[in-house]
Amino acid sequence: MWVRSDSDFGALVRSERKKRDWSQRELADHVGVSAVWVSQIERGKPTAHFGLILRTLRALDIPLWAGKLPAQTEPTESPVDLDSLVEP
C-alpha cells in the first residue's frame, strides 16, 4: 500500500492492527501510547511525533521505504531498518 496522506497512514495502521486481531488498546500498549492516540492516528490525525509513527510501524512489523520511484514500479531498494531508528 502506498501511503500518500494522513488518512492513508491511518487506514494502513487500522488494517494491520485488525489483521492481528488487536484492539486499539493492545496496539497502544505495544507502541507505548494511549488508545486515544491510536484512534486519532487511524482517523488520519495530521500531526504526530515521528518517533511514535516509527514505533507504530515497528509494532505492526510494517517496513518503511523512502525514495523516489519511477512511475508505477515497486521499490527495489532495501527498506529502512526501523530497529536502528527507534529506541527500545
Secondary structure, DSSP 8 states (H G I E B T S, - for coil): ----SHHHHHHHHHHHHHHTT--HHHHHHHHTS-HHHHHHHHTT-S---HHHHHHHHHHTT--B--S---TT----S--B-HHHHS--
